[in-house]
Amino acid sequence: MKNTYNGESWDKFWRLYKTRRGARAYAKRHNGVWVIIAMNPELLSAKEKWHGLGTWLVGRSDEYLFYHGKGLTNFEDDYRVMEIYADGVLVSDYNEERDEPLSNVEDSDGLILMGSNILNLISTEIEASLAKDNIGEKWLKTKEGANLKESLVAVSGCILRAKFLENETSQATIRQELEELESRYSHSSR
């Protein structure tokens, strides 16, 4: 996971910690949706092992979805989601008593599909703007670019949380967030 979906420095979106507590502290201090992952220790490089780095990985939701979507073999076994934080607040976690990871529930309301459709709309707008007049990545620093990128991150957080729904209240909350993001995006693209 040394590359990033966002094309920026790896350590801006991913951190490796010795303890789960360290990963939690990082997720609690940062806005956005962050995933705490128990990483397979066999994936550590010799250098990471030599430096005594742990296997608790914390990463931003859009980065996690980028790698998850690549269809890597054993991805969910090698990078097991343990907790999800949204704006510093725990929204879903590993159940220690049952000793099982977060479980996927049926997405009967189509939240993941709804979020994916919004992601596609935003991504298309970003790509069109980047191609326009050869402005390139400088456009992402403009107000319009920053707003669209922020929406992209927010939608990816909703999708990730929808993948690990715990109850109907969570489903209603995520639907409301997606509808607000969709209306904000629809309003801003006019």
N, C-alpha and C positions, 0 to 999 in steps of 0.2 A: 504494500500500500504506500509506496513512495511517491506516486504521482497524485495529483489532486484533480478533481472535477473542475474546480474553479481556476485552475492554471496558475495558482500562487504557491507560496512556500508551504510544504507539507506540514510544518509545525504550527501553522496558523489554524489548521482544521483538525489535527490529530495530536494527541499527547499520550505517552506511555508512562504508566505509573507502577510502582512496586505494590501498592495496596489499592484496594477498592475505595478506601477512605480518601486517598489522594485524588482518584478519578472523580469521586463525588464532589469533592471541594471545588475542583475545576468546573464541573458542570453547573454547580450552584452559583458560581461567580459570573457566569457568562449568559448573555441573552441569546435567545434562539432555542432550537430544539437540539439537545445533545444526547448521544447514546453512549452508555457505558457497556463495554464489551469485555468478556473474559476470553482472551486470545489463547489459542493453542500454543503452549510454550515451545513446541518444535519449530514454530515459525520465526522465532527470534534469530537474528543473525549472530555470528560469532562475536562481532563487535558489541552488539547490544547485550549479549550474555556477559562479556568481559566487563562491561561498565555496570553490570548488576541491575539492568533495567528489568522491571517486572512485566507482567502479562495483562495488566489492566489498561485497556485502551479506551480513551474517550474521544469521540468524533462527532462532527456536526451531521445533522440528519441528511442534508443533501449529499454530502460526501458518502455516507453509508449507503444511501439508495443508489448512488452511482456505481459503487462496487458490487452491491447486491444484484443490480441489473445486468452486470457483465456475465452472469451465469457461471461463475467460477465453481469448480468441483469442490464439494464439501465446505462451501463458504459459511453456511450457517453453523456447521460444527466447529470450524476453525475460528470463527468470530461470533461467539454466542452472545446475543443481546441479553443483558442482565437488568438494566434500568434505563428509563427514558426521562429526561428532565426538559421542561419547557419553561424558559425564562427563570431558571433557578429553582423551579418547583418540581418535585418528583411526581410524574404522572402515571408511571407504570413500573413495576419491578418484579424481579425474580421471587418466586414464593419459596422461601427457605424451608418451611414446614413440609411442603410436599416434595421438596427437592427436585423441582422441574423448572425448566426455563419458561419464559413468557410463551404463551400459546396463542396461535392464530385462531380467531373465531370467524365464523362465516360472515362475510361482508354483505348482509342481506339488503342494506340500503345503498349499496354501490358507492360507498365513500371513496374507496381506493380508485375506482374508475372515474369518479367525479374529479378527484384530485389530479389524476393522471391527465384528464382532458384539459384542466386548467394549466397544468405544467406545460402541455404541448402548445397551448395558445401563447403563453408567456415566452416560451423558448422560441417560437416562430417569430414573435415580435422582436425579441432580442437579436436573433439572427438577421432579420430584415434590416434592423437599424445598424448593425455592425457592417453589413454589406454596402449600405448606402454611402455613397461618396467616399468610399475607402477610409472611413473614420476609424475603423478598427477598435481596439480595446479601450482607447481613450474615452469612447462614448460611455463605457460603464461607470466612469467617474462623474458623469453629468447627473443632474437631478433625475432626469427621466430614466437613465440607465440604472442608477442606484435604486430607484423605486421598483423597477422591474426585477432587479436582482434580489431585492429584499422580499418581494412577493414570491419569487421562485423558492427562496429559502423557507418562507412561512408555509407554502403549500407542501413542500417536501416534508416538513415537520408534521403536518396533518396526516399525510399519507402514511408516514412511519407509525404514528400513534394509532391510526386506523388498523394497521396490520396487527396490532397487539391490543385490541379492544378488551376491556374488562367487563363492561356492562352497558346497558342501554343509555345511561346518563352520559357516559363517555362518547357514545355514538352521537347523541344529540348535540353535545358540545362541539365535536369535530365538524358535524354538518353545518352548524351555525358559523363556525370560523371559516369553512370553505365557501359558504354562501357570501359572507362578507368580503372575502378575498376576491371571489369571482365578480361581485358587483363593483368593487374598487378597481379591479383590472378592466372590466368592461367600460366603466366610467372614464378611466384614464386613457383608454385607447381610442376614444372618439375624437 
